[in-house]
Amino acid sequence: MEEQKYLIAIALAEQNNKRIMPIGGKTFVSNDSVSQVPIKEAEKILLDILLRLFKRTTEGKLKVSNIETGLLLAEIIFENMQRDLPIIKSNWINTGDTDTLIEELNSICSNLWSIQYKKHEGMIFNKIMKK
């Protein structure tokens, strides 16, 4: 039986000199290829999070915290998302330590990708390997 997971997009940003971490996602049924990005679902979730960020530009200065890891996509089971994600989010907002954030996300997620955009290529999903 296929396991139901959440696919979440995480934006690491700063607005008016305060760290923010919008998160959005949806459930999906994972496929057998463990490390493949579910492209259709990912594009919808990423569009949603980017539109939410765009809407916030009217509230003050907004910038991505890190060009390499400012936009993340994670595959996570419900229990880990409910139990661990709020703590991880709070830790990053308080410290801004992106390396620790990535390590903590990798420990609770089955897959983690950073998202880049290249002109004429579109979205590039870079798998973040567990250490």
The first five atom37 places (N, CA, C, CB, O) and aatype in JSON, in Angstrom:
{
  "aatype": [12, 6, 6, 5, 11, 18, 10, 9, 0, 9, 0, 10, 0, 6, 5, 2, 2, 11, 1, 9, 12, 14, 9, 7, 7, 11, 16, 13, 19, 15, 2, 3, 15, 19, 15, 5, 19, 14, 9, 11, 6, 0, 6, 11, 9, 10, 10, 3, 9, 10, 10, 1, 10, 13, 11, 1, 16, 16, 6, 7, 11, 10, 11, 19, 15, 2, 9, 6, 16, 7, 10, 10, 10, 0, 6, 9, 9, 13, 6, 2, 12, 5, 1, 3, 10, 14, 9, 9, 11, 15, 2, 17, 9, 2, 16, 7, 3, 16, 3, 16, 10, 9, 6, 6, 10, 2, 15, 9, 4, 15, 2, 10, 17, 15, 9, 5, 18, 11, 11, 8, 6, 7, 12, 9, 13, 2, 11, 9, 12, 11, 11],
  "atom_mask": [
    [1, 1, 1, 1, 1],
    [1, 1, 1, 1, 1],
    [1, 1, 1, 1, 1],
    [1, 1, 1, 1, 1],
    [1, 1, 1, 1, 1],
    [1, 1, 1, 1, 1],
    [1, 1, 1, 1, 1],
    [1, 1, 1, 1, 1],
    [1, 1, 1, 1, 1],
    [1, 1, 1, 1, 1],
    [1, 1, 1, 1, 1],
    [1, 1, 1, 1, 1],
    [1, 1, 1, 1, 1],
    [1, 1, 1, 1, 1],
    [1, 1, 1, 1, 1],
    [1, 1, 1, 1, 1],
    [1, 1, 1, 1, 1],
    [1, 1, 1, 1, 1],
    [1, 1, 1, 1, 1],
    [1, 1, 1, 1, 1],
    [1, 1, 1, 1, 1],
    [1, 1, 1, 1, 1],
    [1, 1, 1, 1, 1],
    [1, 1, 1, 0, 1],
    [1, 1, 1, 0, 1],
    [1, 1, 1, 1, 1],
    [1, 1, 1, 1, 1],
    [1, 1, 1, 1, 1],
    [1, 1, 1, 1, 1],
    [1, 1, 1, 1, 1],
    [1, 1, 1, 1, 1],
    [1, 1, 1, 1, 1],
    [1, 1, 1, 1, 1],
    [1, 1, 1, 1, 1],
    [1, 1, 1, 1, 1],
    [1, 1, 1, 1, 1],
    [1, 1, 1, 1, 1],
    [1, 1, 1, 1, 1],
    [1, 1, 1, 1, 1],
    [1, 1, 1, 1, 1],
    [1, 1, 1, 1, 1],
    [1, 1, 1, 1, 1],
    [1, 1, 1, 1, 1],
    [1, 1, 1, 1, 1],
    [1, 1, 1, 1, 1],
    [1, 1, 1, 1, 1],
    [1, 1, 1, 1, 1],
    [1, 1, 1, 1, 1],
    [1, 1, 1, 1, 1],
    [1, 1, 1, 1, 1],
    [1, 1, 1, 1, 1],
    [1, 1, 1, 1, 1],
    [1, 1, 1, 1, 1],
    [1, 1, 1, 1, 1],
    [1, 1, 1, 1, 1],
    [1, 1, 1, 1, 1],
    [1, 1, 1, 1, 1],
    [1, 1, 1, 1, 1],
    [1, 1, 1, 1, 1],
    [1, 1, 1, 0, 1],
    [1, 1, 1, 1, 1],
    [1, 1, 1, 1, 1],
    [1, 1, 1, 1, 1],
    [1, 1, 1, 1, 1],
    [1, 1, 1, 1, 1],
    [1, 1, 1, 1, 1],
    [1, 1, 1, 1, 1],
    [1, 1, 1, 1, 1],
    [1, 1, 1, 1, 1],
    [1, 1, 1, 0, 1],
    [1, 1, 1, 1, 1],
    [1, 1, 1, 1, 1],
    [1, 1, 1, 1, 1],
    [1, 1, 1, 1, 1],
    [1, 1, 1, 1, 1],
    [1, 1, 1, 1, 1],
    [1, 1, 1, 1, 1],
    [1, 1, 1, 1, 1],
    [1, 1, 1, 1, 1],
    [1, 1, 1, 1, 1],
    [1, 1, 1, 1, 1],
    [1, 1, 1, 1, 1],
    [1, 1, 1, 1, 1],
    [1, 1, 1, 1, 1],
    [1, 1, 1, 1, 1],
    [1, 1, 1, 1, 1],
    [1, 1, 1, 1, 1],
    [1, 1, 1, 1, 1],
    [1, 1, 1, 1, 1],
    [1, 1, 1, 1, 1],
    [1, 1, 1, 1, 1],
    [1, 1, 1, 1, 1],
    [1, 1, 1, 1, 1],
    [1, 1, 1, 1, 1],
    [1, 1, 1, 1, 1],
    [1, 1, 1, 0, 1],
    [1, 1, 1, 1, 1],
    [1, 1, 1, 1, 1],
    [1, 1, 1, 1, 1],
    [1, 1, 1, 1, 1],
    [1, 1, 1, 1, 1],
    [1, 1, 1, 1, 1],
    [1, 1, 1, 1, 1],
    [1, 1, 1, 1, 1],
    [1, 1, 1, 1, 1],
    [1, 1, 1, 1, 1],
    [1, 1, 1, 1, 1],
    [1, 1, 1, 1, 1],
    [1, 1, 1, 1, 1],
    [1, 1, 1, 1, 1],
    [1, 1, 1, 1, 1],
    [1, 1, 1, 1, 1],
    [1, 1, 1, 1, 1],
    [1, 1, 1, 1, 1],
    [1, 1, 1, 1, 1],
    [1, 1, 1, 1, 1],
    [1, 1, 1, 1, 1],
    [1, 1, 1, 1, 1],
    [1, 1, 1, 1, 1],
    [1, 1, 1, 1, 1],
    [1, 1, 1, 1, 1],
    [1, 1, 1, 0, 1],
    [1, 1, 1, 1, 1],
    [1, 1, 1, 1, 1],
    [1, 1, 1, 1, 1],
    [1, 1, 1, 1, 1],
    [1, 1, 1, 1, 1],
    [1, 1, 1, 1, 1],
    [1, 1, 1, 1, 1],
    [1, 1, 1, 1, 1],
    [1, 1, 1, 1, 1]
  ],
  "atom_positions": [
    [[0.84, -1.2, 0.0], [0.0, 0.0, 0.0], [0.88, 1.25, 0.0], [-0.95, 0.0, 1.22], [1.89, 1.31, 0.7]],
    [[0.49, 2.23, -0.78], [1.27, 3.46, -0.87], [1.03, 4.31, 0.37], [0.9, 4.24, -2.14], [-0.08, 4.38, 0.89]],
    [[2.1, 4.96, 0.83], [2.03, 5.79, 2.03], [1.59, 7.21, 1.67], [3.38, 5.81, 2.75], [2.1, 7.81, 0.72]],
    [[0.65, 7.74, 2.44], [0.2, 9.11, 2.2], [1.15, 10.07, 2.93], [-1.27, 9.32, 2.68], [1.45, 9.9, 4.11]],
    [[1.61, 11.05, 2.2], [2.55, 12.02, 2.75], [2.07, 13.42, 2.42], [3.97, 11.78, 2.19], [1.1, 13.62, 1.69]],
    [[2.78, 14.38, 2.99], [2.56, 15.78, 2.66], [3.73, 16.25, 1.82], [2.4, 16.66, 3.94], [4.88, 15.86, 2.05]],
    [[3.43, 17.09, 0.87], [4.45, 17.77, 0.09], [4.32, 19.23, 0.48], [4.28, 17.55, -1.49], [3.28, 19.85, 0.28]],
    [[5.39, 19.78, 1.05], [5.32, 21.16, 1.53], [6.41, 22.02, 0.9], [5.44, 21.2, 3.05], [7.53, 21.58, 0.65]],
    [[6.04, 23.26, 0.64], [7.0, 24.27, 0.19], [7.28, 25.17, 1.37], [6.44, 25.1, -1.05], [6.38, 25.55, 2.13]],
    [[8.55, 25.51, 1.53], [8.99, 26.36, 2.64], [9.8, 27.51, 2.05], [9.84, 25.54, 3.68], [10.77, 27.3, 1.32]],
    [[9.4, 28.73, 2.38], [10.14, 29.91, 1.94], [10.87, 30.5, 3.14], [9.18, 30.98, 1.29], [10.28, 30.71, 4.2]],
    [[12.15, 30.74, 2.98], [12.96, 31.38, 4.02], [13.21, 32.81, 3.59], [14.31, 30.6, 4.27], [13.91, 33.06, 2.6]],
    [[12.64, 33.75, 4.32], [12.71, 35.14, 3.89], [12.83, 36.06, 5.09], [11.49, 35.51, 3.06], [12.72, 35.64, 6.24]],
    [[13.05, 37.33, 4.79], [13.06, 38.38, 5.79], [12.16, 39.5, 5.31], [14.51, 38.9, 6.06], [12.19, 39.88, 4.14]],
    [[11.36, 40.01, 6.23], [10.51, 41.14, 5.91], [10.64, 42.16, 7.02], [9.04, 40.71, 5.71], [10.43, 41.84, 8.2]],
    [[10.98, 43.38, 6.65], [11.19, 44.46, 7.62], [12.16, 44.02, 8.72], [9.84, 44.89, 8.24], [11.93, 44.27, 9.91]],
    [[13.25, 43.37, 8.3], [14.32, 42.9, 9.19], [13.88, 41.84, 10.19], [14.89, 44.07, 9.93], [14.51, 41.67, 11.23]],
    [[12.81, 41.11, 9.89], [12.37, 39.99, 10.71], [12.27, 38.76, 9.82], [10.99, 40.29, 11.4], [11.78, 38.82, 8.7]],
    [[12.76, 37.62, 10.35], [12.69, 36.37, 9.6], [11.24, 35.87, 9.54], [13.61, 35.3, 10.22], [10.51, 35.92, 10.52]],
    [[10.86, 35.39, 8.36], [9.54, 34.78, 8.18], [9.74, 33.45, 7.45], [8.57, 35.72, 7.37], [10.7, 33.28, 6.7]],
    [[8.83, 32.51, 7.69], [8.91, 31.21, 7.04], [7.5, 30.75, 6.65], [9.59, 30.18, 7.97], [6.9, 29.93, 7.34]],
    [[6.98, 31.27, 5.54], [5.69, 30.76, 5.06], [5.83, 29.3, 4.63], [5.16, 31.63, 3.88], [6.82, 28.91, 4.01]],
    [[4.83, 28.5, 4.97], [4.81, 27.09, 4.62], [3.45, 26.79, 4.0], [5.08, 26.18, 5.87], [2.42, 27.24, 4.49]],
    [[3.46, 26.04, 2.93], [2.21, 25.61, 2.3], [2.38, 24.22, 1.73], [0.0, 0.0, 0.0], [3.5, 23.82, 1.4]],
    [[1.3, 23.49, 1.63], [1.42, 22.15, 1.09], [0.11, 21.44, 0.94], [0.0, 0.0, 0.0], [-0.96, 22.01, 1.13]],
    [[0.22, 20.17, 0.58], [-0.97, 19.34, 0.41], [-0.57, 17.88, 0.52], [-1.66, 19.62, -0.94], [0.6, 17.52, 0.39]],
    [[-1.56, 17.05, 0.76], [-1.31, 15.61, 0.82], [-1.16, 15.08, -0.6], [-2.45, 14.87, 1.56], [-1.69, 15.64, -1.56]],
    [[-0.41, 13.99, -0.7], [-0.3, 13.29, -1.97], [0.11, 11.86, -1.67], [0.72, 13.99, -2.94], [0.62, 11.56, -0.59]],
    [[-0.12, 11.0, -2.62], [0.28, 9.6, -2.47], [1.63, 9.46, -3.14], [-0.78, 8.62, -3.1], [1.79, 9.73, -4.33]],
    [[2.62, 9.02, -2.35], [3.98, 8.9, -2.9], [4.04, 7.76, -3.9], [5.02, 8.69, -1.76], [3.3, 6.78, -3.8]],
    [[4.95, 7.9, -4.85], [5.13, 6.84, -5.84], [6.29, 5.95, -5.41], [5.39, 7.44, -7.24], [6.93, 6.19, -4.39]],
    [[6.56, 4.93, -6.19], [7.6, 3.97, -5.82], [9.01, 4.53, -5.97], [7.46, 2.74, -6.67], [9.91, 4.1, -5.26]],
    [[9.22, 5.48, -6.89], [10.56, 6.04, -7.04], [10.77, 7.07, -5.94], [10.76, 6.68, -8.46], [10.27, 8.2, -6.0]],
    [[11.51, 6.66, -4.95], [11.62, 7.36, -3.69], [12.11, 8.8, -3.82], [12.53, 6.61, -2.79], [11.62, 9.66, -3.1]],
    [[13.05, 9.08, -4.69], [13.63, 10.42, -4.71], [13.13, 11.28, -5.86], [15.12, 10.31, -4.78], [13.67, 12.37, -6.08]],
    [[12.13, 10.84, -6.6], [11.61, 11.63, -7.7], [10.72, 12.76, -7.18], [10.82, 10.74, -8.67], [9.92, 12.57, -6.26]],
    [[10.88, 13.92, -7.77], [10.03, 15.06, -7.42], [8.66, 14.87, -8.08], [10.69, 16.4, -7.87], [8.59, 14.68, -9.29]],
    [[7.59, 14.92, -7.3], [6.25, 14.87, -7.9], [5.96, 16.24, -8.53], [5.16, 14.49, -6.84], [5.38, 17.12, -7.89]],
    [[6.35, 16.41, -9.77], [6.38, 17.71, -10.45], [5.03, 18.43, -10.44], [6.82, 17.52, -11.88], [4.98, 19.61, -10.08]],
    [[3.96, 17.77, -10.81], [2.66, 18.46, -10.89], [2.26, 19.04, -9.53], [1.57, 17.49, -11.38], [1.88, 20.21, -9.45]],
    [[2.35, 18.23, -8.48], [1.99, 18.7, -7.15], [2.95, 19.8, -6.7], [1.99, 17.53, -6.14], [2.52, 20.8, -6.12]],
    [[4.24, 19.62, -6.96], [5.25, 20.59, -6.55], [5.0, 21.95, -7.18], [6.65, 20.09, -6.91], [5.09, 22.98, -6.51]],
    [[4.7, 21.97, -8.46], [4.48, 23.25, -9.14], [3.3, 24.0, -8.55], [4.25, 23.01, -10.64], [3.36, 25.22, -8.39]],
    [[2.22, 23.3, -8.22], [1.06, 23.96, -7.62], [1.39, 24.55, -6.25], [-0.1, 22.96, -7.48], [1.02, 25.68, -5.94]],
    [[2.1, 23.77, -5.44], [2.44, 24.22, -4.09], [3.42, 25.39, -4.14], [3.05, 23.05, -3.28], [3.29, 26.35, -3.39]],
    [[4.4, 25.3, -5.03], [5.38, 26.38, -5.16], [4.72, 27.66, -5.69], [6.52, 25.96, -6.09], [5.04, 28.75, -5.22]],
    [[3.82, 27.54, -6.63], [3.11, 28.71, -7.13], [2.34, 29.37, -6.0], [2.15, 28.32, -8.27], [2.35, 30.6, -5.87]],
    [[1.68, 28.58, -5.19], [0.92, 29.11, -4.06], [1.82, 29.88, -3.09], [0.21, 27.98, -3.32], [1.49, 31.0, -2.69]],
    [[2.95, 29.3, -2.72], [3.83, 29.95, -1.74], [4.44, 31.21, -2.34], [4.95, 28.98, -1.28], [4.61, 32.2, -1.63]],
    [[4.78, 31.19, -3.62], [5.36, 32.37, -4.26], [4.33, 33.49, -4.4], [5.92, 32.01, -5.63], [4.67, 34.67, -4.25]],
    [[3.09, 33.14, -4.69], [2.04, 34.17, -4.74], [1.8, 34.77, -3.36], [0.74, 33.57, -5.3], [1.55, 35.97, -3.24]],
    [[1.85, 33.95, -2.33], [1.7, 34.48, -0.97], [2.84, 35.43, -0.62], [1.64, 33.32, 0.06], [2.62, 36.46, 0.01]],
    [[4.06, 35.09, -1.02], [5.2, 35.99, -0.8], [5.03, 37.28, -1.59], [6.52, 35.29, -1.18], [5.26, 38.37, -1.07]],
    [[4.63, 37.15, -2.85], [4.43, 38.33, -3.69], [3.41, 39.27, -3.06], [3.98, 37.92, -5.09], [3.6, 40.49, -3.06]],
    [[2.34, 38.73, -2.54], [1.3, 39.53, -1.91], [1.85, 40.3, -0.7], [0.12, 38.65, -1.48], [1.39, 41.4, -0.41]],
    [[2.82, 39.72, -0.01], [3.4, 40.36, 1.18], [4.29, 41.55, 0.84], [4.19, 39.35, 1.97], [4.65, 42.32, 1.74]],
    [[4.66, 41.72, -0.42], [5.56, 42.83, -0.78], [4.93, 44.18, -0.47], [5.92, 42.76, -2.25], [5.65, 45.16, -0.32]],
    [[3.62, 44.25, -0.36], [2.96, 45.51, -0.02], [3.09, 45.84, 1.46], [1.5, 45.46, -0.41], [2.77, 46.95, 1.88]],
    [[3.54, 44.87, 2.26], [3.66, 45.06, 3.7], [5.04, 45.54, 4.13], [3.33, 43.77, 4.42], [5.28, 45.76, 5.32]],
    [[5.94, 45.71, 3.2], [7.28, 46.19, 3.54], [8.36, 45.44, 2.79], [0.0, 0.0, 0.0], [8.08, 44.54, 2.0]],
    [[9.58, 45.82, 3.06], [10.75, 45.25, 2.4], [10.8, 43.74, 2.62], [12.04, 45.91, 2.93], [10.69, 43.26, 3.75]],
    [[10.94, 43.0, 1.53], [10.96, 41.54, 1.56], [12.14, 41.04, 0.77], [9.64, 40.95, 1.0], [12.4, 41.5, -0.34]],
    [[12.89, 40.08, 1.34], [13.99, 39.48, 0.6], [14.14, 38.02, 1.0], [15.32, 40.25, 0.86], [13.82, 37.63, 2.13]],
    [[14.63, 37.23, 0.07], [14.91, 35.82, 0.33], [16.15, 35.76, 1.22], [15.12, 35.02, -1.01], [17.11, 36.5, 1.0]],
    [[16.11, 34.89, 2.2], [17.23, 34.81, 3.15], [18.5, 34.24, 2.54], [16.83, 33.97, 4.33], [19.6, 34.65, 2.91]],
    [[18.36, 33.3, 1.61], [19.53, 32.65, 1.03], [19.17, 32.22, -0.38], [20.01, 31.44, 1.89], [18.17, 31.52, -0.57]],
    [[19.94, 32.61, -1.36], [19.63, 32.31, -2.75], [19.66, 30.81, -3.03], [20.6, 33.03, -3.67], [18.9, 30.33, -3.87]],
    [[20.52, 30.07, -2.35], [20.65, 28.63, -2.58], [19.54, 27.82, -1.92], [22.0, 28.15, -2.07], [19.05, 26.85, -2.49]],
    [[19.14, 28.22, -0.71], [18.17, 27.43, 0.05], [16.99, 28.26, 0.53], [18.85, 26.78, 1.24], [16.35, 27.92, 1.52]],
    [[16.7, 29.33, -0.16], [15.59, 30.2, 0.24], [14.22, 29.64, -0.07], [0.0, 0.0, 0.0], [13.22, 30.08, 0.5]],
    [[14.16, 28.67, -0.96], [12.9, 28.02, -1.3], [13.15, 26.52, -1.28], [12.35, 28.5, -2.7], [13.99, 26.0, -2.02]],
    [[12.41, 25.83, -0.42], [12.6, 24.4, -0.23], [11.31, 23.64, -0.52], [13.08, 24.1, 1.19], [10.22, 24.19, -0.4]],
    [[11.46, 22.4, -0.89], [10.34, 21.5, -1.08], [10.66, 20.24, -0.28], [10.1, 21.17, -2.6], [11.75, 19.69, -0.39]],
    [[9.7, 19.8, 0.54], [9.93, 18.64, 1.4], [8.79, 17.65, 1.3], [10.12, 19.08, 2.85], [7.62, 18.02, 1.17]],
    [[9.14, 16.39, 1.36], [8.18, 15.31, 1.44], [8.24, 14.79, 2.88], [8.49, 14.15, 0.38], [9.31, 14.39, 3.35]],
    [[7.1, 14.8, 3.57], [7.1, 14.53, 5.0], [5.82, 13.78, 5.39], [7.22, 15.84, 5.8], [4.76, 13.99, 4.8]],
    [[5.93, 12.91, 6.37], [4.73, 12.24, 6.86], [4.02, 13.14, 7.87], [5.08, 10.86, 7.5], [4.64, 14.01, 8.48]],
    [[2.73, 12.91, 8.03], [1.88, 13.77, 8.84], [2.4, 13.92, 10.28], [0.47, 13.21, 8.86], [2.46, 15.03, 10.79]],
    [[2.76, 12.82, 10.91], [3.2, 12.87, 12.32], [4.41, 13.77, 12.51], [3.51, 11.47, 12.82], [4.45, 14.57, 13.44]],
    [[5.39, 13.65, 11.64], [6.59, 14.49, 11.73], [6.26, 15.96, 11.48], [7.66, 14.02, 10.73], [6.81, 16.85, 12.13]],
    [[5.36, 16.18, 10.53], [4.98, 17.56, 10.22], [4.3, 18.2, 11.44], [4.05, 17.61, 8.99], [4.64, 19.33, 11.81]],
    [[3.37, 17.51, 12.04], [2.64, 18.05, 13.18], [3.51, 18.2, 14.43], [1.45, 17.17, 13.5], [3.42, 19.21, 15.13]],
    [[4.34, 17.21, 14.7], [5.13, 17.19, 15.92], [6.39, 18.07, 15.84], [5.53, 15.77, 16.24], [6.67, 18.84, 16.76]],
    [[7.13, 17.96, 14.74], [8.46, 18.56, 14.68], [8.56, 19.87, 13.92], [9.39, 17.59, 14.07], [9.38, 20.73, 14.27]],
    [[7.75, 20.05, 12.89], [7.9, 21.23, 12.03], [7.7, 22.56, 12.78], [6.92, 21.16, 10.89], [8.45, 23.5, 12.53]],
    [[6.72, 22.68, 13.68], [6.58, 23.96, 14.4], [7.83, 24.32, 15.23], [5.36, 23.89, 15.32], [8.19, 25.49, 15.33]],
    [[8.46, 23.33, 15.82], [9.68, 23.57, 16.62], [10.83, 23.99, 15.72], [10.07, 22.31, 17.43], [11.56, 24.94, 16.03]],
    [[10.99, 23.29, 14.6], [12.06, 23.61, 13.65], [11.86, 25.02, 13.09], [12.1, 22.57, 12.5], [12.82, 25.78, 12.95]],
    [[10.62, 25.35, 12.77], [10.31, 26.69, 12.25], [10.65, 27.75, 13.28], [8.83, 26.79, 11.86], [11.29, 28.76, 12.95]],
    [[10.25, 27.55, 14.51], [10.52, 28.51, 15.58], [12.03, 28.69, 15.79], [9.86, 28.05, 16.89], [12.5, 29.81, 15.97]],
    [[12.76, 27.58, 15.78], [14.22, 27.66, 15.95], [14.86, 28.51, 14.86], [14.85, 26.25, 15.95], [15.73, 29.33, 15.14]],
    [[14.43, 28.31, 13.59], [15.03, 29.08, 12.51], [14.65, 30.56, 12.62], [14.59, 28.52, 11.15], [15.5, 31.43, 12.41]],
    [[13.4, 30.85, 12.93], [12.97, 32.24, 13.05], [13.77, 32.94, 14.16], [11.45, 32.32, 13.35], [14.11, 34.11, 14.03]],
    [[14.05, 32.22, 15.24], [14.8, 32.82, 16.36], [16.29, 32.94, 16.1], [14.58, 32.02, 17.6], [16.92, 33.89, 16.57]],
    [[16.89, 31.98, 15.36], [18.34, 31.97, 15.2], [18.81, 32.35, 13.8], [18.88, 30.63, 15.54], [19.89, 32.92, 13.65]],
    [[18.03, 32.04, 12.77], [18.46, 32.27, 11.4], [19.51, 31.29, 10.92], [0.0, 0.0, 0.0], [20.14, 31.51, 9.88]],
    [[19.72, 30.2, 11.66], [20.75, 29.21, 11.32], [20.2, 28.24, 10.27], [21.21, 28.43, 12.59], [19.54, 27.26, 10.61]],
    [[20.47, 28.54, 9.01], [19.93, 27.74, 7.9], [20.56, 26.36, 7.83], [20.13, 28.47, 6.58], [19.88, 25.4, 7.47]],
    [[21.84, 26.23, 8.16], [22.48, 24.92, 8.15], [21.8, 23.96, 9.12], [23.96, 25.04, 8.49], [21.54, 22.8, 8.78]],
    [[21.51, 24.44, 10.32], [20.81, 23.62, 11.31], [19.4, 23.31, 10.84], [20.77, 24.32, 12.68], [18.92, 22.19, 11.01]],
    [[18.73, 24.28, 10.24], [17.38, 24.06, 9.7], [17.4, 22.93, 8.69], [16.84, 25.35, 9.04], [16.55, 22.03, 8.75]],
    [[18.35, 22.95, 7.76], [18.44, 21.92, 6.73], [18.69, 20.55, 7.36], [19.57, 22.25, 5.72], [18.06, 19.57, 6.98]],
    [[19.59, 20.48, 8.33], [19.85, 19.22, 9.02], [18.6, 18.7, 9.71], [20.98, 19.4, 10.05], [18.28, 17.52, 9.61]],
    [[17.89, 19.58, 10.42], [16.68, 19.17, 11.13], [15.59, 18.73, 10.16], [16.18, 20.3, 12.01], [14.9, 17.75, 10.42]],
    [[15.42, 19.46, 9.05], [14.42, 19.05, 8.06], [14.78, 17.7, 7.45], [14.31, 20.12, 6.95], [13.92, 16.84, 7.26]],
    [[16.05, 17.52, 7.14], [16.49, 16.25, 6.57], [16.24, 15.08, 7.52], [17.96, 16.31, 6.22], [16.0, 13.96, 7.08]],
    [[16.29, 15.34, 8.82], [16.08, 14.26, 9.79], [14.62, 13.84, 9.89], [16.58, 14.69, 11.15], [14.34, 12.72, 10.32]],
    [[13.68, 14.69, 9.49], [12.26, 14.35, 9.61], [11.56, 14.16, 8.26], [11.54, 15.42, 10.39], [10.42, 13.72, 8.22]],
    [[12.25, 14.49, 7.17], [11.64, 14.4, 5.84], [12.2, 13.2, 5.08], [11.88, 15.71, 5.04], [13.36, 12.84, 5.24]],
    [[11.36, 12.6, 4.25], [11.85, 11.5, 3.43], [12.62, 12.03, 2.21], [10.69, 10.61, 2.97], [13.5, 11.35, 1.69]],
    [[12.29, 13.23, 1.77], [13.01, 13.89, 0.68], [13.0, 15.4, 0.91], [12.38, 13.54, -0.71], [12.03, 15.95, 1.43]],
    [[14.09, 16.04, 0.52], [14.21, 17.5, 0.66], [14.96, 18.03, -0.55], [14.95, 17.88, 1.99], [16.02, 17.53, -0.92]],
    [[14.37, 19.07, -1.17], [14.97, 19.69, -2.35], [15.05, 21.2, -2.15], [14.16, 19.34, -3.63], [14.2, 21.79, -1.49]],
    [[16.07, 21.82, -2.73], [16.09, 23.27, -2.85], [15.62, 23.57, -4.28], [17.54, 23.89, -2.56], [15.81, 22.77, -5.19]],
    [[15.01, 24.73, -4.45], [14.45, 25.09, -5.74], [15.2, 26.3, -6.29], [12.93, 25.39, -5.63], [15.36, 27.31, -5.6]],
    [[15.63, 26.19, -7.52], [16.29, 27.28, -8.22], [15.47, 27.57, -9.48], [17.79, 26.93, -8.57], [14.69, 26.73, -9.94]],
    [[15.66, 28.74, -10.02], [15.02, 29.08, -11.28], [16.09, 29.56, -12.25], [13.91, 30.17, -11.09], [16.89, 30.43, -11.93]],
    [[16.09, 28.97, -13.44], [17.01, 29.4, -14.48], [16.21, 29.78, -15.72], [18.06, 28.28, -14.81], [15.33, 29.05, -16.16]],
    [[16.56, 30.94, -16.25], [15.89, 31.42, -17.45], [16.03, 30.38, -18.56], [16.47, 32.79, -17.91], [17.11, 29.79, -18.72]],
    [[14.99, 30.14, -19.29], [14.91, 29.19, -20.39], [14.93, 27.73, -19.94], [16.04, 29.43, -21.35], [14.83, 26.82, -20.77]],
    [[15.06, 27.48, -18.63], [15.03, 26.11, -18.12], [13.89, 25.89, -17.14], [16.36, 25.76, -17.45], [13.37, 24.78, -17.0]],
    [[13.49, 26.97, -16.46], [12.42, 26.84, -15.48], [12.94, 26.42, -14.12], [0.0, 0.0, 0.0], [14.07, 26.73, -13.74]],
    [[12.08, 25.71, -13.38], [12.44, 25.3, -12.03], [13.42, 24.14, -12.05], [11.19, 24.93, -11.24], [13.26, 23.18, -12.81]],
    [[14.42, 24.25, -11.2], [15.42, 23.19, -11.04], [15.3, 22.69, -9.6], [16.89, 23.71, -11.36], [15.4, 23.47, -8.65]],
    [[15.09, 21.38, -9.43], [14.98, 20.77, -8.11], [16.3, 20.1, -7.77], [13.8, 19.74, -8.06], [16.73, 19.16, -8.45]],
    [[16.95, 20.6, -6.72], [18.23, 20.04, -6.28], [18.02, 19.27, -5.0], [19.28, 21.16, -6.08], [17.67, 19.84, -3.97]],
    [[18.25, 17.97, -5.06], [18.08, 17.12, -3.89], [19.12, 17.5, -2.85], [18.2, 15.61, -4.27], [20.31, 17.61, -3.15]],
    [[18.67, 17.69, -1.62], [19.58, 17.97, -0.51], [19.81, 16.64, 0.2], [19.0, 19.07, 0.48], [18.9, 16.08, 0.8]],
    [[21.02, 16.15, 0.13], [21.35, 14.84, 0.66], [21.5, 14.89, 2.18], [22.62, 14.31, 0.02], [21.96, 15.88, 2.75]],
    [[21.1, 13.8, 2.82], [21.28, 13.68, 4.26], [22.74, 13.43, 4.56], [20.4, 12.55, 4.84], [23.42, 12.71, 3.84]],
    [[23.22, 14.05, 5.65], [24.63, 13.88, 6.01], [24.8, 12.66, 6.89], [25.18, 15.12, 6.74], [25.91, 12.35, 7.3]]
  ]
}
